[in-house]
Amino acid sequence: MKSIYKIIKSPLITEKATALGVFNKYVFWIEKAANRIEVKNAVEKIYKVKVGKVNVMNVKGKLKRIKMGQEGRTPAWKKAVVTLKKGQSIKIT
């Protein structure tokens, strides 16, 4: 069994993710091998809330220019959008 703190790496604090808070949705950076059930259990145990729905997506790495025209790539990662049940909330600072 994986540690819940390895499944949820950190919450994503971006303008778009913060705007989803109005709809009771929170965005997390998660481990690439994690699935919806593991993410749901981890969020419920860490934040002590009830999760209604979990959407998971893979984010591809982007091409970046590094020295003298050479191209590199940022790493690919995975994120989850967690919708909480009515009346639940997470205080993320």
C-alpha atoms as one frame of an Amber mdcrd trajectory, in Angstrom:
protein
   0.000   0.000   0.000   1.281   3.427  -0.950   1.614   6.204   1.578  -1.147
   8.803   1.259   1.494  11.526   1.359   3.235  10.045  -1.692  -0.012   9.917
  -3.682  -0.893  13.605  -3.067   2.271  15.611  -3.703   0.805  19.095  -3.193
  -2.218  21.256  -3.939  -1.971  23.373  -7.088  -2.350  27.061  -6.334  -2.951
  28.691  -9.707  -5.423  31.307 -10.856  -7.504  28.714 -12.692  -7.428  26.227
  -9.801  -8.376  28.922  -7.294 -11.376  29.921  -9.433 -12.667  26.331  -9.195
 -12.969  26.741  -5.409 -16.307  28.488  -5.981 -17.650  25.192  -7.365 -16.229
  23.218  -4.403 -13.429  21.777  -6.582  -9.763  21.540  -5.589  -6.759  20.673
  -7.770  -3.831  18.512  -6.632  -0.505  17.454  -8.146  -0.437  13.651  -7.759
   1.870  10.698  -8.358   1.867   9.448 -11.969   0.896   5.899 -10.975  -2.032
   6.967  -8.744  -5.622   6.210  -9.700  -8.959   7.808  -8.753  -9.669   5.524
  -5.812  -6.246   6.111  -4.248  -6.597   9.883  -4.711 -10.080   9.865  -3.147
  -8.917   7.888  -0.105  -5.811  10.061   0.337  -7.749  13.361   0.194 -10.374
  12.059   2.620  -7.726  10.948   5.132  -5.445  13.997   4.858  -8.105  16.736
   4.868 -10.897  14.850   6.722 -13.589  15.653   4.130 -15.994  13.607   1.982
 -15.095  13.426  -1.711 -17.872  13.286  -4.287 -15.947  12.958  -7.551 -12.355
  12.755  -8.797 -11.184  13.669 -12.305  -7.617  12.701 -13.195  -5.582  13.968
 -16.144  -2.074  13.578 -17.513  -0.256  16.813 -18.365   2.341  16.494 -21.098
   5.743  18.138 -20.760   6.400  21.220 -22.859   9.314  21.939 -25.155  11.641
  24.600 -23.785  14.703  26.198 -25.290  17.864  25.924 -23.299  21.427  26.825
 -24.315  22.078  28.190 -27.796  18.943  26.911 -29.502  18.968  23.430 -28.016
  15.588  22.117 -27.030  14.738  20.422 -23.788  11.502  19.203 -22.311   9.816
  19.804 -18.974   8.697  16.607 -17.255   5.194  15.207 -17.725   3.029  15.072
 -14.596  -0.446  14.167 -13.408  -3.136  16.230 -11.695  -6.486  15.533 -10.090
  -9.539  17.760  -9.770 -11.411  16.708  -6.639 -15.049  17.705  -6.140 -16.169
  17.652  -2.521 -19.664  16.814  -1.308 -22.001  19.672  -0.392 -21.080  21.419
   2.845 -17.424  20.281   2.778 -14.438  22.568   2.215 -10.648  22.545   2.397
  -8.665  25.491   3.689  -5.576  25.713   1.466  -3.188  28.558   2.183
